[in-house]
Amino acid sequence: MEKSWKVKMGILACLFLLMISCGPQERVSKEVFEEANRHLEVKRISEAQIIEEAMIWGDSISQEAQKELIAKLQASVAEVGIPGAIEFCSTNALSILNEFSQSHQVTVRRVSNKYRNPSDQPDDSELPILEAYEYNAENGLESEPNIQKLNGGEVLLYTKPIVIGSGLCLSCHGEQGKEINDETANKLSTIYSNDLAQGYKLGDLRGMWSIRIPKSEVAKRL
């Protein structure tokens, strides 16, 4: 009986010592465990989820930017006419896109091989995609939004075709003597000495949206 009591007391003493000695370590282990869990949550975001979210976000940004540009252009046309609106675009379109870039922490561009502003020329990463869109347009094939990985996958390049969708576009991108009147043609030649962005018809490919999205910014949305 005495031996049994001593054994029980010994076990209780050991448990007490373990509780005292492991208490602080238990708290540290819990913090480490929670931190590890957070990292595991990040790792559970698959590459497919990242690409899907970048596609959704790129669509949203491009639609929002297009809506803003058209609204500002229409307001300018109503106020100062087509020639005045051309001047507005030359000085404000780029700043509008820069505002979108800053607010979303991405880089928003419109690029074309038939550019009006030299800053809209495609770079080496954009050119092959734009040429693929041009090939599809020339051969009656559909072109879809696209995601390409840059910088080892740390940056995602979202692209989407830009199509001439209304008569308003043709007022300064159509044919001279037809959609483009003499006053507008003179204003274009004054502002853009090497303008390549004329001669379009409704439905023609004008260029493409190019939005560089950091992968880290996409992960924050998931």
CORGIPE-V805406 format. One record per backbone hydrogen bond with DSSP energy under -0.5 kcal/mol. NH is the residue of the N-H (numbers start at 1). CO is the residue of the C=O. E is the energy in kcal/mol with one decimal. If there is no record, write none. Layout:
nh = [NH & NH]
co = [CO & CO]
e = [E & E]
This chain:
nh = [5 & 6 & 7 & 8 & 9 & 10 & 11 & 12 & 13 & 14 & 15 & 16 & 17 & 18 & 19 & 20 & 21 & 22 & 23 & 26 & 27 & 28 & 29 & 30 & 31 & 32 & 33 & 34 & 35 & 36 & 37 & 38 & 39 & 40 & 41 & 42 & 43 & 44 & 45 & 46 & 50 & 51 & 52 & 53 & 54 & 55 & 56 & 57 & 58 & 59 & 60 & 61 & 62 & 63 & 64 & 65 & 66 & 67 & 68 & 69 & 70 & 71 & 72 & 73 & 74 & 75 & 76 & 77 & 78 & 79 & 80 & 81 & 84 & 85 & 86 & 87 & 88 & 89 & 90 & 91 & 91 & 92 & 93 & 96 & 97 & 98 & 99 & 100 & 101 & 102 & 103 & 104 & 105 & 106 & 107 & 109 & 111 & 112 & 115 & 118 & 120 & 121 & 127 & 128 & 130 & 131 & 132 & 133 & 134 & 135 & 136 & 137 & 138 & 139 & 140 & 141 & 146 & 148 & 150 & 153 & 154 & 155 & 156 & 157 & 157 & 158 & 158 & 159 & 160 & 162 & 163 & 164 & 165 & 169 & 170 & 171 & 171 & 172 & 173 & 174 & 177 & 178 & 179 & 180 & 181 & 185 & 186 & 187 & 188 & 189 & 190 & 191 & 192 & 193 & 195 & 196 & 198 & 199 & 200 & 203 & 204 & 206 & 206 & 207 & 208 & 209 & 210 & 211 & 212 & 212 & 213 & 213 & 214 & 214 & 215 & 217 & 218 & 219 & 220 & 221 & 221 & 222]
co = [1 & 2 & 3 & 4 & 5 & 6 & 7 & 8 & 9 & 10 & 11 & 12 & 13 & 14 & 15 & 16 & 17 & 18 & 19 & 22 & 23 & 24 & 25 & 26 & 27 & 28 & 29 & 30 & 31 & 32 & 33 & 34 & 35 & 36 & 37 & 38 & 39 & 40 & 42 & 44 & 46 & 47 & 48 & 49 & 50 & 51 & 52 & 53 & 54 & 55 & 56 & 57 & 58 & 59 & 60 & 61 & 62 & 63 & 64 & 65 & 66 & 67 & 68 & 69 & 70 & 71 & 72 & 73 & 74 & 75 & 76 & 77 & 80 & 81 & 82 & 83 & 84 & 85 & 86 & 87 & 88 & 88 & 89 & 92 & 93 & 94 & 95 & 96 & 97 & 98 & 99 & 100 & 101 & 101 & 212 & 210 & 208 & 120 & 113 & 116 & 117 & 118 & 123 & 124 & 126 & 127 & 128 & 129 & 130 & 131 & 132 & 133 & 134 & 135 & 137 & 136 & 159 & 157 & 155 & 150 & 151 & 150 & 213 & 148 & 155 & 156 & 211 & 146 & 209 & 207 & 161 & 204 & 163 & 166 & 166 & 167 & 168 & 169 & 169 & 170 & 180 & 175 & 175 & 175 & 179 & 181 & 182 & 183 & 184 & 185 & 186 & 187 & 188 & 191 & 192 & 115 & 196 & 174 & 173 & 164 & 201 & 162 & 204 & 162 & 111 & 160 & 109 & 158 & 107 & 210 & 156 & 211 & 105 & 212 & 154 & 214 & 214 & 215 & 216 & 217 & 218 & 219]
e = [-2.2 & -2.2 & -2.1 & -2.1 & -2.4 & -2.2 & -2.2 & -2.4 & -2.4 & -2.2 & -2.3 & -2.5 & -2.3 & -2.3 & -2.3 & -2.2 & -2.9 & -2.3 & -1.0 & -2.8 & -1.6 & -2.2 & -3.1 & -1.9 & -2.0 & -2.6 & -2.5 & -2.5 & -2.4 & -2.7 & -2.1 & -2.0 & -2.0 & -2.3 & -2.3 & -1.8 & -2.4 & -1.5 & -1.6 & -0.8 & -1.9 & -2.4 & -2.4 & -2.5 & -2.4 & -2.2 & -2.1 & -2.8 & -2.7 & -2.2 & -2.1 & -2.8 & -2.5 & -2.3 & -2.3 & -2.8 & -2.5 & -2.3 & -2.1 & -2.6 & -2.5 & -2.3 & -2.4 & -2.4 & -3.0 & -2.0 & -2.0 & -2.7 & -2.3 & -1.4 & -3.3 & -2.0 & -0.8 & -2.2 & -2.0 & -1.4 & -1.9 & -2.8 & -2.1 & -1.2 & -0.6 & -2.1 & -1.6 & -2.2 & -1.9 & -2.2 & -1.8 & -1.6 & -2.3 & -2.4 & -2.4 & -1.8 & -1.0 & -2.0 & -1.9 & -2.3 & -2.6 & -2.1 & -0.6 & -0.5 & -2.7 & -1.5 & -2.6 & -0.6 & -2.4 & -2.7 & -1.6 & -2.1 & -2.4 & -2.4 & -2.3 & -2.4 & -2.4 & -1.4 & -1.0 & -3.4 & -2.5 & -2.0 & -3.4 & -0.9 & -1.3 & -2.0 & -3.0 & -3.5 & -0.5 & -0.8 & -3.0 & -2.4 & -1.2 & -2.7 & -0.5 & -2.9 & -0.7 & -0.5 & -1.1 & -1.0 & -0.6 & -1.2 & -1.1 & -2.0 & -2.7 & -1.7 & -1.0 & -2.5 & -0.7 & -2.6 & -2.4 & -1.9 & -2.5 & -2.3 & -1.6 & -2.2 & -3.2 & -0.6 & -1.0 & -1.8 & -0.9 & -3.2 & -2.7 & -3.2 & -2.1 & -3.4 & -0.5 & -1.5 & -2.4 & -3.2 & -2.8 & -2.9 & -2.3 & -0.5 & -3.1 & -0.6 & -0.5 & -0.5 & -3.1 & -0.7 & -1.5 & -2.3 & -1.3 & -0.5 & -1.4 & -1.2]
